[in-house]
Amino acid sequence: MKKCYFDHVATNPLHPEALEAMMPYLKEEFGNPLSIYEYGTRAKKAIEDAREKVAALVNSKPAEIIFTASGAEANNFALRGIALAKQNEGKHILVSRMEHHSILNSARFLEKSGFVVTYLSVDNKGNVDPAAVRKAITKDTVLISVTHASSEVGTIEPIKEIVKVAKEHNIIVHTDAVATTGNIPVDVKDLGVDLLSMAAHQFYGPKGAGALYVRQGLRIVPLIYGGIQETGRRAGTENVPAIVGMGKAAELAKKELQDRMAYLRPLRDRIIDTMAGVKNVFLTGDRENRLPGHVSFCVEFIEGEAMLLLLAAKGIFSASGSACSSKALKASPVLLSMGIPAGLAQGSLVFSLGSGNTPEDVDYLLEEFPPVIKRLRDMSPFAQGWGDSDKAGECKI
Amino acid sequence: MKFVENVKPDVTTDIVYMMCPMHLLKLQEQIKELEQGQILEIMTDYDGALEDIPAWCDKTGNEFLGMEETDDFYKFYIKKLTR
């Protein structure tokens, strides 16, 4: 049976060249980067080389990159580290409702610790409005965190405009760029952000490696205390193979970025355009301003999980909402925040494409997906409708 | 402890929120970059530095000029005497 992997926002296969770069560090180059003899100095050099490559990908200085074990760790580090460092200046934080749980739950933790958090609403395409950011700012606001792009609906957020508003009030801005780094141009200077999170496996690097960009001169309280790794800001013996793999993947992403985007966009658009012909299937997120390989729908009258399983039986692998809300069988808070009715939000499905996908994969998906919808609708007790489809309004293709 | 005011440093290193032994490592690293006679300022909130930095200066033959306290952190001033 044909197998088509359309879940690249969940994770990506490791690039063969990244694996090759990692191999010596999984075998004979096992030294601890802190050791002062040759095993250590070679491992240290490998990390510093990787740091330069990651820095080049996001246009920062190498010293501004702190390696972490994941994008989620980078997000926790950013939110908690800045909130604690700035708490004497104010205890108010702004985050959007589009954020990943690593941001939302860090914000909830801070709320329990005495901070006040404002959750910014989004429009029906998932955009955070910079004017709403301006309105939410108080004299106590010390940090704003808005995702660069939602992996659930693919919308790319107006970070530059948000930064502009924040800087009028000297407020620090963090962006979760896990879904964007290595997939669209990400330039910390151009965006103007103070902190930015990324994860290697989102651009064909290994799992277990992420990074936080921290603008030079910005004070941050460490999340993990211990040794002097990462200049004392993130303790723990480094995952040298994963960091080396992240460096190689970053180098390749920088080199191939435009080609990768140019390859994915037409495949993405073909899925969107073709599915527009299927009744009561709504595109979620912004039609134009979205991740190059990202397609997300809400299919009315049926459940995302059911589609997921029937598609998987056909060898088509996709996702329903965010990974965590899918497992918890909860309506996605991201979709609800966009004003999508709870019933419709149950029928969400995300196809995320990667360089391994071919036009034939897309043909196969477009051939198999509509019959899956039909089969489930024929079984659905709601097939005659529950009458709120018109509420989806602007989400309609 | 020796307290000073209005010292004009040649180089400043901000390691606020970094714990032991970053104060000693940064001190060692930064002092190498200085010319003889130049002054290094280290900003840290690590209490151990109160004892460690003067002791380090004694041990390495550099001059501990003194420190200044702010609400959130300490500023240590070290004059490079070694070559």
Interface residues (C-beta under 8 A of the other chain):
Chain A: A85 N88 G217 R219 I220 V221 P222 Y225 I228 T231 G232 R233
Chain B: D14 I15 V16 Y17 M18 M19 P21 M22 L25 D71 D72
